[in-house]
Amino acid sequence: MPKLPQFSGREAVKIFQQFGWVIIRQRGSHIILVKENHNATLSVPDHKEIAQGTLRGLIRIAGLTAEEFLEVSKNI
């Protein structure tokens, strides 16, 4: 699994949106995303830097691989 660079919460949200995730609300410092026909929700912290473990967990919950996430991040 490749090492992930540092992403802000807003950057991560933009990448997840490329995969069909939609922002439904923001509660405090967390942005909540949902995807049609997907049971899980993503709660992305709106911080300057997201911890590596948190980002990897969000990627896994979204049903993505780190490689897919990084490929889309190049275009953002």
C-alpha positions as CSV (number, residue, x, y, z in Angstrom):
1,M,0.0,0.0,0.0
2,P,1.5,3.4,-1.0
3,K,2.3,6.1,1.5
4,L,-0.4,8.8,1.4
5,P,0.6,12.4,1.3
6,Q,-1.0,14.9,3.7
7,F,-4.5,16.0,2.7
8,S,-6.7,18.6,4.3
9,G,-10.3,17.7,5.1
10,R,-11.5,19.9,2.2
11,E,-9.1,18.3,-0.2
12,A,-10.3,14.8,0.8
13,V,-13.9,15.8,0.4
14,K,-13.3,17.0,-3.1
15,I,-11.6,13.7,-4.0
16,F,-14.5,11.7,-2.5
17,Q,-17.0,13.8,-4.5
18,Q,-15.2,12.6,-7.6
19,F,-16.3,9.1,-6.7
20,G,-20.0,10.1,-6.2
21,W,-20.1,11.0,-2.5
22,V,-22.3,14.0,-1.7
23,I,-22.1,16.4,1.2
24,I,-25.3,16.3,3.2
25,R,-24.3,18.4,6.2
26,Q,-21.5,19.8,8.3
27,R,-21.7,19.4,12.0
28,G,-19.0,21.3,13.9
29,S,-15.6,20.3,12.4
30,H,-16.8,17.2,10.5
31,I,-18.2,17.1,7.0
32,I,-20.7,14.3,6.5
33,L,-20.9,12.6,3.1
34,V,-23.3,9.9,1.7
35,K,-23.4,7.9,-1.5
36,E,-26.5,6.5,-3.1
37,N,-26.8,2.7,-2.8
38,H,-24.0,2.7,-0.1
39,N,-24.9,1.9,3.5
40,A,-22.0,3.8,5.1
41,T,-21.5,7.5,5.7
42,L,-18.2,9.3,5.7
43,S,-17.4,11.7,8.5
44,V,-14.4,13.7,7.2
45,P,-12.7,16.0,9.8
46,D,-12.4,19.6,8.4
47,H,-8.8,20.0,9.6
48,K,-5.7,21.3,7.9
49,E,-4.2,17.8,7.9
50,I,-6.0,14.5,8.3
51,A,-4.2,11.8,10.3
52,Q,-2.9,8.9,8.1
53,G,-5.0,6.3,9.9
54,T,-8.1,8.3,9.7
55,L,-7.7,8.9,5.9
56,R,-7.0,5.2,5.3
57,G,-10.1,4.3,7.3
58,L,-12.2,6.7,5.2
59,I,-10.8,5.3,2.0
60,R,-11.6,1.8,3.1
61,I,-15.2,2.7,4.2
62,A,-15.7,4.3,0.8
63,G,-14.8,1.0,-0.9
64,L,-11.8,2.4,-2.5
65,T,-8.1,1.5,-2.7
66,A,-5.3,3.9,-1.8
67,E,-4.1,3.7,-5.4
68,E,-7.6,4.8,-6.7
69,F,-7.7,7.7,-4.2
70,L,-4.2,8.9,-5.2
71,E,-4.9,8.7,-8.9
72,V,-7.9,11.0,-8.6
73,S,-6.0,13.3,-6.2
74,K,-3.6,14.1,-9.0
75,N,-6.4,15.8,-11.0
76,I,-7.7,17.9,-8.1
